[in-house]
Amino acid sequence: MRLARARWSGLSTGRKVTTVLLTATQLALAAAAYRDLSRRPAALVNGPKAAWGLAISVNWVGPIAYFAKGRRTD
C-alpha cells in the first residue's frame, strides 16, 4: 500500500503555519549550534569539532545533543 503525499497546496493553513514554524526553529537551532561550534576553541568541545559539525546536521537531535553534551563549560 502506498501512502499519498500531501502537496503544499493541499495543506490547511494551520498545517502550513506549523510546518513553517518547525522548519524555522530547526534551522535557527542548527545555525546557533554551528555558530557556537565555529567560535568555540577545540579545548572547550567534548570530542572532535568535525564530528560535532556532522552531528549538528541531524535534524533536532544533533543540535540539541551538541548543546547538551558537546560543550565544555570550564
N, C-alpha and C positions, 0 to 999 in steps of 0.2 A: 504494500500500500504506500502510495506516495502522498506526502503532506503538501498541501497547497501553500505556496509562499505568498505572503501578503505584500502587496505593492504599496508604495508610499501613498499613492492617490487613493487607495482603498482603506487607509487607516483613519480612525476617528481623530478629531482634533486633540483629544486627551492623550491618545497614544503617541501622536506626533510630538506633543509637548514633552511627554515623559521620555521619549527617545532622544530628543534634542538635549534635554537636561542631563540625562545619564551620560550621553556622549561627551558633553561639555565638561562634566565632572571628571570623567575618566581621563580626558585629555589634560585638564588642569592638574590632576593628581600626578600624572606621568611627567608633565613638564616641570612641576615643582620638584619631583624626585630627581630628574635628570639635572636640573639646575643645582640642587644641593650636592649631588654626586660630583658634578664637574668642578664645583668650588671648594669642596672638602678635601683636605690633604689625605693622601693614601693612608697615613698613620692613624687617621681618625675614622677609617672604614673597616668594618669587620669583613675580611676576605678581600679578594681581588676586585678592583674597581671595574674591570672589564666584565667580570661575571655579574656584578650588580647591574651594570648597564644593560646586559642581555635580560636579566630577570625583570627589570622595570618594564620591559616591553610586553610582559604577560599581563593582560587586562586585569585590573583591580588587584589581583594577588601580588604582583611584582612590586608596585609602588608601596603598597601597604606593608609588605614584608621588609622592604628597604627601610622605611621609616621606623618600623618596629624593631628590626634586628640588625640592619646593615650599618647603622651609625654608632660610633663610639662617642660618649659624652665627656671623656676625660681629656 
